[in-house]
Amino acid sequence: MTLINTRDVEDLEALISGGAVSWPDFLSRKHTSLYEEVSFHHYVYEACGGKIPPNAYLAARWEQVSDMIGMRLFGQQLSESKT
């Protein structure tokens, strides 16, 4: 059994959506003797060469939320326009 928290789910989502891993194989390797004593986050970090991939959905959502906050508080978006 593997217990994961929200951060781990977000990391896994980024890996799968980016095509970096196949989830059944990736999760199965966590249970090998090499990784069994390592936390899931550290397993992801090590398996990805020391870099957690960015989660495109979270980045886009964060931009939307920050823009809503900016409009309500300051009357302008906080992020730069991408157009």
Backbone torsions as a table, in degrees:
resi	resn	phi	psi	omega
1	MET	NA	141.2	177.6
2	THR	-120.9	124.3	174.8
3	LEU	-99.8	128.4	179.5
4	ILE	-130.9	152.0	178.9
5	ASN	-103.3	-175.1	-176.8
6	THR	-60.3	-42.3	178.5
7	ARG	-58.8	-41.6	179.6
8	ASP	-65.3	-39.9	178.0
9	VAL	-63.2	-41.8	178.9
10	GLU	-64.0	-40.0	176.8
11	ASP	-64.3	-45.0	-179.9
12	LEU	-63.5	-39.8	177.4
13	GLU	-59.9	-43.4	179.7
14	ALA	-64.1	-41.1	-179.9
15	LEU	-64.9	-44.9	-176.8
16	ILE	-72.2	-44.7	-178.0
17	SER	-68.0	-28.6	177.7
18	GLY	-82.4	-4.0	179.2
19	GLY	76.1	13.5	-176.6
20	ALA	-73.6	-29.1	-177.5
21	VAL	-140.5	159.9	169.6
22	SER	-100.0	119.1	-168.9
23	TRP	-60.0	-40.0	-179.3
24	PRO	-63.1	-43.5	180.0
25	ASP	-65.7	-43.2	-178.8
26	PHE	-61.0	-44.5	179.7
27	LEU	-70.8	-34.5	179.0
28	SER	-65.8	-39.1	179.5
29	ARG	-63.7	-25.9	178.3
30	LYS	-60.6	-27.4	-176.1
31	HIS	-94.0	14.0	174.9
32	THR	-83.9	164.0	-177.0
33	SER	-61.2	-26.4	-179.7
34	LEU	-66.9	-34.4	-173.9
35	TYR	-116.6	1.1	-171.7
36	GLU	-63.8	-26.6	-179.0
37	GLU	-95.4	0.5	-175.8
38	VAL	-97.1	141.8	176.4
39	SER	-63.4	158.5	-178.4
40	PHE	-61.2	-41.8	179.7
41	HIS	-60.5	-44.7	179.6
42	HIS	-68.5	-32.2	175.1
43	TYR	-62.5	-47.8	179.0
44	VAL	-60.6	-45.7	-179.5
45	TYR	-58.7	-47.2	-179.0
46	GLU	-69.6	-42.0	-178.3
47	ALA	-66.7	-22.3	-179.4
48	CYS	-100.8	20.3	175.9
49	GLY	72.1	29.7	177.1
50	GLY	82.7	16.4	179.6
51	LYS	-143.4	121.8	176.1
52	ILE	-78.5	126.8	-179.2
53	PRO	-67.5	147.8	178.8
54	PRO	-69.5	146.9	178.1
55	ASN	-98.1	105.6	-175.0
56	ALA	-60.7	-38.3	179.7
57	TYR	-63.0	-47.1	-178.9
58	LEU	-64.4	-38.1	178.4
59	ALA	-63.1	-44.7	179.4
60	ALA	-65.9	-42.0	-180.0
61	ARG	-65.7	-40.6	178.7
62	TRP	-61.2	-40.6	178.7
63	GLU	-63.1	-42.5	178.5
64	GLN	-61.3	-46.0	-178.3
65	VAL	-65.4	-43.8	-179.3
66	SER	-65.0	-35.0	177.1
67	ASP	-67.7	-38.4	176.7
68	MET	-63.4	-42.5	178.3
69	ILE	-63.2	-45.2	179.2
70	GLY	-59.3	-43.3	-179.9
71	MET	-65.0	-40.4	-178.3
72	ARG	-72.6	-36.9	-176.1
73	LEU	-91.5	-38.0	-170.9
74	PHE	-121.3	-6.0	180.0
75	GLY	76.3	13.2	177.0
76	GLN	-150.9	156.4	179.7
77	GLN	-70.5	149.0	178.7
78	LEU	-83.7	-26.1	-179.2
79	SER	-95.8	158.3	177.1
80	GLU	-77.1	145.5	178.8
81	SER	-68.0	138.7	-179.5
82	LYS	-92.7	7.4	-178.4
83	THR	-93.5	NA	NA
